[in-house]
């Protein structure tokens, strides 16, 4: 069992490993091309509010969180990993690994473009490569919008951002059915049937 004196060394070693993996590339590291051996699970968790924890303690350095986020990968098994050329370690994710914290909308109609910024600095235009999806929370019945950021990694839209996005919605007929939806880069993203929206508004 590691003692308190081991924690700084563990943290520094992990930071150095990830830093070496990210350093050679000016953009994001090519994590999808790396196939290292699985080295076990790491005591790291990303909470639903976007806070990262390591060994039960919040990681207070935004630059370090950003660094870790660049080597995240969600595999076909549904689990999320930190991946470097030589190591693959599992981490826990409470909901989505990222949180969308800001929305910008330019243009109107089919020319409208929605751009979202995540809590770790990704700036993503909503479109066919980075679509939105909407689910209803089974616990409280609330709406939960997600943006595909890269690979299988998604960002949950923060509540204020969700309200702003929904305020841009409109009724659009999709496959003969009136749907409440939003548009971006020529694509339409249905939120829910219009009659369901009316029920929730009552």
N, C-alpha and C positions, 0 to 999 in steps of 0.2 A: 504493500500500500504506500502510495507516495505521500510524503509529508509536506508541510507548508513550504519547506525550503526548496522542494522540487518544482513548485508551480512556476516561478519565474523562468527557470531553465526550460521547462516544457513549452511555455508560451513562446519564448524566444526561438526555440528550435523549430516550432511549427511555423512561426512567422518567417524565419529564414528559408525554410523549405519552400513555402509558397512564393516568397519573393524571388527565389532563384528560378522557379517555374515561370513566373510572369515577366521577369526582367528582359529576356531576349526579344520580346514582341512589343511593337509600338501600340498595337491594338490588343484585342482579347487573345489570350493563349488558345491554341488549337486543341482544347480539351477533348473534343469529339474524336480526335485522331490518336489519342494516347490510350494505350491498353496495358497499364501496369497491373501487378498483382494486387488483390485486395488485402489490405493490411489490418483489417478489423475496424471496429467502431471507435469514434472519437467522442469524448464528452462535450459535444458542441450542439447547440440547439438554436434554431431561428424561431422566435415566437411569432404569433399572428400579427402583432403590432410592428413587426420588422426589427425588433431588438435581437441582437445576437448574444448568446451566452456561451462562455467557455468555462468548463468545470464549475458551473453554477453561478458564475459571476458575469454581469453584463460587460461586453467589450466596449469600452468607452472611447476608443479611438476610431473615428470615422474612416481615416485612411486605411487602417488595418482591416476593417469590415469590407471596404471597397476592394482591397487586395484579395481577401478570401472569396468575395463574390465573383471574381474573374475566373476562378478555377472550380466553380460549382458545376456539377453535371447531374441531371436526373436521368437514370437509365430505364430500360424497358421493364425492369423489375419493380418500378414505382418508387424506388429509394433514391435519395439525394446523396451525392458524394463530393468530397474535395478531391480533385484529381491533379496529379503532377505526372511528369514523364516516368517517375520511379515509384509512385505510391498512390494508392486509392483508399480513402478512409470514409466510412459512413458517418453521416451526421443526422440529427433529427430535425424535422421541419413541421411545425405545428399546423400551418395552413399552406401558404405559398411562400417561396423563399424571398420574394421581393414585395415591396409595397409601392404602389403608384401614388405619388404625393402631389402631383401638379398636372393640370390639363391645359393645353392651349388649343384653340380652335380657329382655323383660318378658312376663308371661303364659305360658299353656301351650296346647298343642293348636292349634285353629283361631284362638284369640285371641292366640296368640304374635306378638310384634312384635320384629323384629331391627332395631337401629339401628346404623349404622356412621359413624365419624368419619374424615375423610381428613386427610392430612398438611397440607393447606392450609385446614383449618377447616370444610369442608362437613360437615353433619350430615344423614344421609339415612336414612329408614326404607325397608327393603326391602319392595317391593310391586309391584303391576302397573305402576306408572309407573317405578319404579326396581328392576328385576329383577336377580337374580343369574344368572350363567351359569358353567358349569364346563368347562374344557378340559384335556386331557392334554398336557403338554409333550412335544413330539416329540423333544427332545434327551435328556431324562433320565427321561421317563415319569411325572414328578410331576404332582400335581393343581394347577391354577391357577384359582382362583375370581376372577371379575370382577363388580363392581357398576356398573350404569349410573347415573351421577351426574346428568348433564343432557345434552340434545342427543344427540350420539354419543360423549360423553366418558365414559370408564370409569375405575374405580379397581381396581387389582390389590390383593387382600387380602394384607397382610404375613403372613409365615409363622406367627407366633404367633396372629394373628387367624384365619387359616385353620384351625389346629388347634382353636381354641376353637369356631369355627362347626361344624366337622365333628363335634365332641363332642356337638353338639345334634341330630345327624342321627338318623333313624329309618327303618325299613323301611316303605315305603308302596307299595301296588299301584297302578301307573299304566298304564292301557290293558291291564290283564291281566298286567302284568309286575312282579314285585317289584323295587322300586328303593330304593336308599339315598338319602334326600332330607332337606331341611330345609323348615320352614314359616315364613312370615311374612305377617301381615295377610291371612290366609285363602288365600294362594297357596302352592303346593308347588313346590319347585325341586329337580329330580332331580340328584343328583351322579353316580351311576353305577349300573348294574345290581347288585343285591345279590350275585350270584354272582361278579362281577368284584371286588367289595370283599373277598369271602372269599379269592380267589386272591391279592390283594395283601397280605392279612394273614398268609398262610402263609409 
